[in-house]
Amino acid sequence: MFRPHFGHLLIFTSIVFFVLGSYAVLFSAFLPLSGIRVLDALAQDTHYKYFFLLLVPTGSYFVIANWVGWQYYQNS
């Protein structure tokens, strides 16, 4: 029975997220529409393409801040 390596899956999804995010934010302004419905929707959107890209650092900030607060609570 084949069990996938979750490290490889994590790296692959990170690369896909990076490529789609960089296309949505950087390259879509300079390239013509591709004819692929999802990529064209990302290229024409002016608001929500930044939401998903900025969700990662914002979520990371809240996780770290929550962890630090929990450490202060445990050690007080």
C-alpha positions as CSV (number, residue, x, y, z in Angstrom):
1,M,0.0,0.0,0.0
2,F,1.5,3.3,-1.1
3,R,1.5,6.1,1.5
4,P,2.3,9.5,0.1
5,H,5.0,11.5,1.6
6,F,3.4,14.6,3.2
7,G,6.6,16.6,3.0
8,H,6.6,16.3,-0.8
9,L,2.9,17.2,-0.8
10,L,3.6,20.3,1.3
11,I,6.4,21.4,-1.0
12,F,4.3,20.8,-4.1
13,T,1.3,22.8,-2.8
14,S,3.7,25.6,-1.7
15,I,5.1,25.8,-5.2
16,V,1.7,25.8,-6.8
17,F,0.5,28.5,-4.3
18,F,3.7,30.6,-5.0
19,V,3.3,30.3,-8.8
20,L,-0.4,31.2,-8.8
21,G,0.1,34.0,-6.3
22,S,3.0,35.5,-8.3
23,Y,0.9,35.3,-11.5
24,A,-2.1,36.9,-9.9
25,V,-0.2,39.8,-8.3
26,L,2.8,40.4,-10.6
27,F,2.6,38.8,-14.0
28,S,-1.1,39.2,-14.8
29,A,-0.7,42.9,-15.3
30,F,1.9,42.5,-18.0
31,L,0.6,39.4,-19.8
32,P,-2.4,39.1,-22.1
33,L,-5.4,37.0,-21.0
34,S,-4.5,33.3,-21.3
35,G,-7.9,31.8,-22.2
36,I,-7.9,29.7,-19.0
37,R,-11.0,30.6,-17.0
38,V,-9.4,30.5,-13.5
39,L,-6.2,32.5,-14.6
40,D,-8.3,35.1,-16.4
41,A,-10.5,35.6,-13.4
42,L,-7.4,36.1,-11.3
43,A,-6.0,38.6,-13.8
44,Q,-9.2,40.7,-14.0
45,D,-9.8,40.7,-10.3
46,T,-8.5,43.8,-8.5
47,H,-9.3,43.1,-4.9
48,Y,-9.7,39.5,-3.8
49,K,-6.5,38.2,-5.4
50,Y,-4.6,40.0,-2.7
51,F,-6.8,38.6,0.0
52,F,-5.7,35.0,-0.4
53,L,-2.1,35.9,-0.8
54,L,-2.1,38.0,2.4
55,L,-4.1,35.5,4.3
56,V,-1.0,33.4,4.9
57,P,1.2,36.0,6.7
58,T,-1.8,37.3,8.6
59,G,-2.8,33.9,9.8
60,S,0.8,33.1,10.7
61,Y,1.0,36.3,12.7
62,F,-2.1,35.4,14.7
63,V,-0.9,31.8,15.3
64,I,2.5,33.1,16.6
65,A,0.9,35.8,18.7
66,N,-1.5,33.3,20.2
67,W,1.3,30.9,21.0
68,V,3.4,33.6,22.7
69,G,0.3,34.7,24.8
70,W,-0.2,31.1,25.8
71,Q,3.4,30.8,26.9
72,Y,3.1,33.9,29.0
73,Y,-0.1,32.5,30.6
74,Q,1.5,29.1,31.3
75,N,4.6,30.6,32.9
76,S,2.9,33.2,35.0
